[in-house]
Amino acid sequence: MSIGKILNVKSYPMTGIEEEYNDVKDRLTRHRFHLTNAFKDDGCKKADFVQWNMDGTNFQLYKTGKNDDANYCNAHSFSFHSKDRYPTMAAMRAPLLCALRKFYLQNSVLSSFSGPLGKSLFKKSGIWTVRTSNCTKLERMMMPIIAMLTVFLSIHRYPTMAGMRAPLLCALHTFNRVYQDCPPGPPWSEPPVQFKRTHGRVFCHYVNNKDVKTRDEAINICEGIDAALTGFDSADEFEAVRKSVNPQYPPGSKVIANGGLPQKFWGPENVLQIDDHYWLGGKSPCDNACDDEKFNKRHEASWANGVAVNNDFLNHGNHEGAAWEEQKEVQYVSFRRDKSAFHIHPKNVPYKKMFYICGKSSDLKPAERQKGGLGSGRI
C-alpha cells in the first residue's frame, strides 16, 4: 500500500476485524495503533464502521445485530489497543488522507486545504470514502508530511514523523479472510438469500413471509440471529431478495380493492392493515451519506446499522403508493411487495405491524496469507 511504497517495503494495513485484532493484541503496547483503511463516513454507530481490504473487498467491523453503542457521530477513524478495538476521533485524523476526504473538509486542522489544492484532493459531495489503493501519486507524496508514527510489527521498525501523536499499524504479513456461505435461517425464515455485493461483501437476507410484528419486535428477532433489519445496495440485490417475498395472510383475511392500491388486512376485520409491507433497515430523515449529487439536494432517507451503503438506490427507487417526503417526525423504511416500492411511514401510522426481512454479512474464514517483503521501484 501507499505508506509501504514510501518506505520501499511491501506492507499491508492491518485489517480491523475482530479476528485479526485477536491475532495481534498480545503484541500491542499502551499506544493506540491506527489503521489506515478502517473508517466510518457518516452515522453514529459502531456498525457504520467499514474496512477496505487490499483486494478491494470490504468488511463490517462490528456485527449488525444488537449494539447499544450509538455515540460515535464524531469518530471517523479506527485503532487497535492492547485492551480493545476503538473508534477514534481527532487525534488520529492525519493518516486518512486517502480514506476520509469529507472528514478533512470539516476540521480546521487541515483548513489550508480549502483552496485549489484542497479541491483537487477532497470530494465535496457524494460517496466520500475511497480505498487507500486508489490514492493518487500526489496524495502518496503528501502522506509523509501528515502521516503519524508508522509501526511494522513484524520487523519492529519505528520510523517517526515530526509532530505526530500515534502509531500507524501495518504488517509485512497479514492473514486475509473471505466470506463463508450464509448460515441456515431460523424456522420463521425462507431459505437465506445470499448476495455478493460489488465490493465483495457477502450479505445474507432472511425473509419472514409468515407473521407480522411491530418494528421493535422485528428488530429484536433480527438481533437474535446477529442481524438487523436489512437493506440493499443495488437493483440486482433487491431483485434477488424480492423473488423470496411472498406474504402469507391468515385464511379469510380482508382485502379492499381501493383502486390501484389494494388494502390488505391481517384477519377478517379491517383492523390491522398490512398492505404487503415489510420492515427494512432505514429511516428518515437521512443521517448518513445524505448528499444527493444527481438532484443536488439532501436524501430523504438512509440505510441504518451498516446493512447497506447505497442511499442513491434507496432514494431514487420506486415509491409508488406513499409520499417520499421528509417529515418533522421520524419515519421508517419499508418495502411494499405488490408495488415493488420503498416507502417511509411513521412507526405506527397507518401500519402498526408488518412482515420483515433481516440481514447480515456472512461470517469470515481465513484465506491464503498475503506475504509482504522488500519493495522495488519508486512511488
Helices and strands as residue ranges (DSSP letters): H 2-6, E 9-10, E 12-13, H 18-24, G 25-27, E 33-39, G 46-48, E 50-52, E 58-60, E 77-80, E 85-88, G 90-92, G 94-98, H 101-105, G 108-114, H 116-121, G 132-134, H 137-146, E 149-152, E 167-171, E 173-179, E 193-196, E 202-213, H 215-223, E 228-229, H 235-242, E 255-256, E 263-264, E 277-284, E 291-292, E 297-298, E 302-303, H 311-316, E 331-336, G 337-339, E 341-345, E 354-361, E 364-371, E 373-374
